[in-house]
Amino acid sequence: MQDTQTLAVFIIGFYLWQKGTKEAGSKKGNRLLFSSGAVFFLSYTFKNLFLYLLPVPIAAFGIYLLMYCRDKSTLKKLFKGFVFLCAGMLSSFILWFTAFYLPFKGPISEFGKFFTTQQMFPEKSISLYANNLYRTFLFKYVSTSPAVLFGSFLFLFILLFWIYTKKQNHIPAPDVFLGIWFGTCFLFLGIISYRPTRYFLPIIPVMCVMAARFLVALYKTSKIKLNQKTHWSFYPLGAAVLTLLIHRCLIPWIYRNFQIKPADAFPFVYPGTVEFIISLIIAAALTAYIASPKILKNRREISLPKYLSLSVIILLVLPSLYLEGKHYYNWARLPQYFVRNLGKDIEKYVGQSGSIGGMDAPGAAFDTPYKVLISYEKFVNYKKNPITQYGLTHLFLVDNRDIHEKDYYFNKYPDEMKDATFLNQYHINKKETVFYLYSLVDPKVLSVSLPEKISLYDDSLEVKVRIKNCDFRQPKKICLNWALFPQTPSQRLTASGSGDELQCWIPPETEKEFILYGRPPSQPGKYKLFLYWEPEKQLYYKVEDMEHERGSIIRDEQSLRDKAVYHAADRHRRTGFLSYGSYRSFRPGLYEAVFRLKIGSNKHNATVIRIEAVSDLGRKVISKIDLQGNDFSGEKEYKSFVLPFKLEETTRDLELRIFSMGRTDVWADDIRLVFREGIWGTDILTV
C-alpha cells in the first residue's frame, strides 16, 4: 500500500518529465521539468526505499542530452531544461531536509542503518548478490502474463536496435526513460537480499508500458532495415538480451505450460545450467546469422510476412487475458479484502481510539482511525520503552521464520507484557506468517473469592470480584457474570449454577470490587467458577482450506459453499485426517466446535469418524468424540455434531481435526467454533 502511493507520485513525475522534455527550453517546458523534479523527490519522501529511483530522471535526461551533442541549438535548450529539472529536485530536498529530516534525524538514521545492514545488504560478498540477481523472483511474478513478460524484453532489444540503426533524434525521450527505469529496478531488486513481493511493484508499470510499446511498434512495422555500419558492440549486447529472453522467459514458460518440469516455479526462480547453455547457443546463432556479411550485403532490409505482426500480438495477448482473467475470476467469485477485513476486525477489539505498536502495525491499521508506531530491536524506536514512552494501547506482533516479534516484546518488556491480553491472531500464507493482536488496556481481574462450602439449602451465592480498568484513556463499561461447572468428567459442559449479570463502569486506571449474586448448584459435588464479561463469539473454518492427509476437494451442492473434502472408502480401508489445523491460539474460556459431516453408509456400529480438539501438534488431546455409523440419521445427508471443551489457560496451536476410519465414504463441509472467553477461578466450591 505504501509502495502504491509512492509509485503513483513517481508516475506523475514521469508524465511531467516527458511533457517537459518535448518543450525543453521554453517557459512551459521548463516549468514542467521543474515540477517533475520536485515531484520525483517527493516520491522518495513517501518511502526511503525509492532512493534507488531518484537518479532515473537525471540519468535519462543526461543520456537524452548526449544524443544531441552535435546539435548545438537543441543541446542548449535541453541543458536549460536539465537545470530546471535539477532545481526542482533540489527545492523539494531543501524543504524535506529542514522540515522533516533534521527534527527526526535520530530515528531516521536508526531505521536506515538497520534497513541497509540487516535487510538489504547484510554481506559484502559480491558472489551473494550475483546469485541473488541470477535467481531473481521477477520472472516468477510476471510469468502469468506472457504479453508483459516477453513484450518488455523484446522492447529492450528493439530499443537497442534503434540506438544503433536510427538517428538519435528518432528515439523518443520517454523510451530512454523507460529503459533506465527498467534497468535500475532490475538490478536493484535483483541483488537485494530482502525482497518481498511488494518491492517488485515499481518495475511492473514500466514493464507494462514497454510491452505496449513493443506491440505497437510491431504492428506498425512491415520492414526491418539493416545498417551495414552497425557498431560491433551491438551484437554482444543484442545476444545478451536474446539469451535472457530465451533463458528466463521462453524456456520456463514452455516448461510450465506444457508441464515438462514438475516444479511450478522452475526455472523462473531456479534457472538451470543446461537451459542457459541452450539459450546462449540459440542467441549466438541468431546474432551470427544477422551479423554475417552475406546477410548485411544482400539483404539490407527484411520484409515481414503480412500477418506475422498480428499473429504475434494475438499469441501474446490472448494467453495473458486468459491466465490473468482466470485469476481475477476466481478472486471475483469470492473476493477477499484482507487489509480491509483485518482493519474491521481490529476495530472490534480496539474501539474508537487507540495507539498500536509493531513492525507491521501501519499495514494492519491502514483502514482504521488509530495511531501506529513502528518499533523493533535495532530498527527504530527501541532505545526507550515504546509502550510507556508513546502510550501504546495495543500491539500487533509478527512471528515468522525471520522475525519473532512476540518473543522479543515478552523478553524485553516483561513488566508491561505480563498484563497483556491476547485478543486474536491472523494467518498469512497458512502457517508461514502469524500476526498476534494484544491489548495493554483490557480489564484485569485481581482477585476472585467465593465460599469454600455451601449447603444444598442455600438459595443464593455471592462471588466477590476485584477488577482493574487498565485503560488510561477512558472509563470502561463491563458486563460481569459467572457460572459454575462440575469437576467430574462429562461429555457436555453444562453450567450447574449461574449468576445475575452486573453492568458497571470503572474509571480509568482504577480498581473496584463488586459482589455478584446468583443461584448455586442444585446437586452436591465440587464445582469450579468461570467468570466472564465478553459476548459470545464465533469463528468459521473452511475445511477445504485446511490441511489434509486423506481426501480431495470436490463440488458438493449440499455443502454450504459448494465445496467439501471427500474421502472414499476402499478395500484397503485407508485411514487418515480429512482436515487438521489451523494452529491458532485461544484464550481461556468455554468452547463448542460444530462439525458438519455426512457419510455414505450408516449401517456401521463401529467408529467411522473421530472429531477432536488437540494442541501441541496432537500430543495433547483436549476433547474428542468417536462417531459411529448409527449416529447419523441418514445416508449422504449432512448432520452437525458438537464437540464441547474448555481451556483453562491460553492455548497455542489449537487444532480441530477430522479423522476418517476408512469404513465408509466421508464428506466434511464446515467447522464452526462458538466460544466465550473469560477466566477460571482457582478456588473449588464444595456443595
Secondary structure as GFF3:
##gff-version 3
##sequence-region A 1 687
A	DSSP	alpha_helix	2	22	.	.	.	ID=ss1
A	DSSP	alpha_helix	27	46	.	.	.	ID=ss2
A	DSSP	three_ten_helix	48	53	.	.	.	ID=ss3
A	DSSP	alpha_helix	55	66	.	.	.	ID=ss4
A	DSSP	alpha_helix	72	96	.	.	.	ID=ss5
A	DSSP	pi_helix	97	101	.	.	.	ID=ss6
A	DSSP	alpha_helix	105	114	.	.	.	ID=ss7
A	DSSP	pi_helix	115	120	.	.	.	ID=ss8
A	DSSP	alpha_helix	126	134	.	.	.	ID=ss9
A	DSSP	alpha_helix	138	141	.	.	.	ID=ss10
A	DSSP	alpha_helix	146	165	.	.	.	ID=ss11
A	DSSP	three_ten_helix	168	170	.	.	.	ID=ss12
A	DSSP	alpha_helix	173	191	.	.	.	ID=ss13
A	DSSP	three_ten_helix	197	200	.	.	.	ID=ss14
A	DSSP	alpha_helix	203	220	.	.	.	ID=ss15
A	DSSP	beta_strand	223	225	.	.	.	ID=ss16
A	DSSP	alpha_helix	234	245	.	.	.	ID=ss17
A	DSSP	pi_helix	246	250	.	.	.	ID=ss18
A	DSSP	alpha_helix	251	257	.	.	.	ID=ss19
A	DSSP	alpha_helix	273	291	.	.	.	ID=ss20
A	DSSP	alpha_helix	293	298	.	.	.	ID=ss21
A	DSSP	beta_strand	301	303	.	.	.	ID=ss22
A	DSSP	alpha_helix	308	333	.	.	.	ID=ss23
A	DSSP	alpha_helix	338	350	.	.	.	ID=ss24
A	DSSP	beta_strand	355	357	.	.	.	ID=ss25
A	DSSP	alpha_helix	361	364	.	.	.	ID=ss26
A	DSSP	beta_strand	371	373	.	.	.	ID=ss27
A	DSSP	alpha_helix	386	389	.	.	.	ID=ss28
A	DSSP	beta_strand	394	399	.	.	.	ID=ss29
A	DSSP	alpha_helix	405	412	.	.	.	ID=ss30
A	DSSP	alpha_helix	414	417	.	.	.	ID=ss31
A	DSSP	beta_strand	421	428	.	.	.	ID=ss32
A	DSSP	beta_strand	433	439	.	.	.	ID=ss33
A	DSSP	beta_strand	444	449	.	.	.	ID=ss34
A	DSSP	beta_strand	461	469	.	.	.	ID=ss35
A	DSSP	beta_strand	476	486	.	.	.	ID=ss36
A	DSSP	beta_strand	497	499	.	.	.	ID=ss37
A	DSSP	beta_strand	502	506	.	.	.	ID=ss38
A	DSSP	beta_strand	510	519	.	.	.	ID=ss39
A	DSSP	beta_strand	526	532	.	.	.	ID=ss40
A	DSSP	beta_strand	537	542	.	.	.	ID=ss41
A	DSSP	three_ten_helix	543	545	.	.	.	ID=ss42
A	DSSP	beta_strand	552	555	.	.	.	ID=ss43
A	DSSP	beta_strand	563	567	.	.	.	ID=ss44
A	DSSP	beta_strand	576	579	.	.	.	ID=ss45
A	DSSP	beta_strand	582	586	.	.	.	ID=ss46
A	DSSP	beta_strand	589	599	.	.	.	ID=ss47
A	DSSP	beta_strand	607	615	.	.	.	ID=ss48
A	DSSP	beta_strand	620	628	.	.	.	ID=ss49
A	DSSP	three_ten_helix	629	631	.	.	.	ID=ss50
A	DSSP	beta_strand	639	647	.	.	.	ID=ss51
A	DSSP	beta_strand	651	660	.	.	.	ID=ss52
A	DSSP	beta_strand	666	677	.	.	.	ID=ss53
A	DSSP	beta_strand	679	686	.	.	.	ID=ss54
###
